[in-house]
Amino acid sequence: MFSILLHHLDTHKSMGLDGIHPRVLRELAELLTKPLSITYQQSWLTGEVSVDWRLANVMPIFRKGQMEDLGNYRPVSLTSVQIILSIIMRHIQDNQVIRPSQHGFMKGRSCLINLSCFYDNVTHLVTGGKTVDVVYLDFIKAFDTVSHSILLEKLAAHSLDGRTL
């Protein structure tokens, strides 16, 4: 898995604070696969993350609205942990951990696709003689207000152990 991810790294992205450009990781994928695999596995098992991995080069990316309002920017960090994050995302996608109905923040899915799926479901129900009540809510900055204790409970309910959490 590491080899595949290293071979598919985007060489147009910037390097993290470790100073290693993605092109170097990509070119040396075969040589680096084993040591990186051991390093990441050890980190996962011990629950310890290298101090260097905790450092990030954070760049503000403008979302929308007035450019003078700092609340209209989202932070994007370039870190050395991106490879392990890719592994976790691949596991989530390959094992269908996230429901197909989840569209937010999912690659290849959008509000338009979500709306189309919703429209198809409503059409099917109405055609079948059912009544449909709909309430749509749009929470501004909803993920800024997530309760961490509830999130951890939900993750634990999916058999994630304490070390993972």
VENWO-V917395 format. One record per backbone hydrogen bond with DSSP energy under -0.5 kcal/mol. NH is the residue of the N-H (numbers start at 1). CO is the residue of the C=O. E is the energy in kcal/mol with one decimal. If there is no record, write none. Layout:
BEGIN
nh=NH co=CO e=E
nh=NH co=CO e=E
END
This chain:
BEGIN
nh=5 co=1 e=-2.4
nh=6 co=2 e=-2.9
nh=7 co=3 e=-2.4
nh=8 co=4 e=-1.1
nh=9 co=6 e=-1.2
nh=11 co=9 e=-0.8
nh=13 co=10 e=-1.3
nh=16 co=20 e=-0.6
nh=17 co=78 e=-0.5
nh=19 co=16 e=-1.8
nh=21 co=19 e=-0.7
nh=24 co=21 e=-1.1
nh=25 co=21 e=-1.5
nh=26 co=22 e=-2.4
nh=27 co=23 e=-2.7
nh=28 co=24 e=-2.1
nh=29 co=26 e=-1.1
nh=32 co=28 e=-2.4
nh=33 co=29 e=-1.8
nh=36 co=32 e=-2.5
nh=37 co=33 e=-2.3
nh=38 co=34 e=-2.3
nh=39 co=35 e=-2.4
nh=40 co=36 e=-2.9
nh=41 co=37 e=-2.4
nh=42 co=38 e=-2.5
nh=43 co=39 e=-2.1
nh=44 co=40 e=-2.5
nh=45 co=41 e=-2.6
nh=46 co=42 e=-2.3
nh=47 co=43 e=-1.8
nh=48 co=43 e=-0.6
nh=53 co=50 e=-0.6
nh=54 co=50 e=-0.9
nh=54 co=51 e=-0.9
nh=55 co=51 e=-0.6
nh=55 co=52 e=-0.8
nh=57 co=78 e=-1.4
nh=58 co=56 e=-0.9
nh=59 co=76 e=-3.3
nh=61 co=74 e=-2.9
nh=62 co=60 e=-0.5
nh=63 co=72 e=-3.2
nh=69 co=66 e=-1.3
nh=70 co=68 e=-0.7
nh=72 co=69 e=-2.1
nh=73 co=70 e=-1.3
nh=74 co=61 e=-2.8
nh=76 co=59 e=-2.4
nh=78 co=57 e=-1.6
nh=79 co=77 e=-0.7
nh=82 co=79 e=-1.0
nh=83 co=80 e=-0.5
nh=85 co=81 e=-2.1
nh=86 co=82 e=-2.0
nh=87 co=83 e=-1.8
nh=88 co=84 e=-2.2
nh=89 co=85 e=-2.5
nh=90 co=86 e=-2.4
nh=91 co=87 e=-2.3
nh=92 co=88 e=-2.5
nh=93 co=89 e=-2.5
nh=94 co=90 e=-3.2
nh=95 co=91 e=-2.2
nh=96 co=93 e=-1.2
nh=97 co=92 e=-2.4
nh=98 co=92 e=-0.6
nh=102 co=99 e=-1.8
nh=103 co=101 e=-0.6
nh=106 co=103 e=-1.5
nh=109 co=106 e=-1.9
nh=114 co=110 e=-2.3
nh=115 co=111 e=-2.7
nh=116 co=112 e=-2.3
nh=117 co=113 e=-2.5
nh=118 co=114 e=-2.4
nh=119 co=115 e=-2.7
nh=120 co=116 e=-2.4
nh=121 co=117 e=-2.3
nh=122 co=118 e=-2.6
nh=123 co=119 e=-2.7
nh=124 co=120 e=-2.3
nh=125 co=121 e=-2.2
nh=126 co=122 e=-2.9
nh=127 co=123 e=-2.6
nh=128 co=124 e=-1.4
nh=129 co=126 e=-1.8
nh=130 co=125 e=-2.6
nh=139 co=137 e=-0.6
nh=140 co=138 e=-0.7
nh=142 co=139 e=-1.2
nh=144 co=141 e=-1.7
nh=145 co=142 e=-1.4
nh=146 co=143 e=-0.6
nh=148 co=146 e=-0.6
nh=151 co=147 e=-2.4
nh=152 co=148 e=-2.6
nh=153 co=149 e=-1.9
nh=154 co=150 e=-2.4
nh=155 co=151 e=-2.4
nh=156 co=152 e=-2.4
nh=157 co=153 e=-1.8
nh=158 co=154 e=-0.6
nh=158 co=155 e=-1.1
nh=159 co=156 e=-1.5
nh=160 co=155 e=-1.3
nh=165 co=161 e=-2.2
END
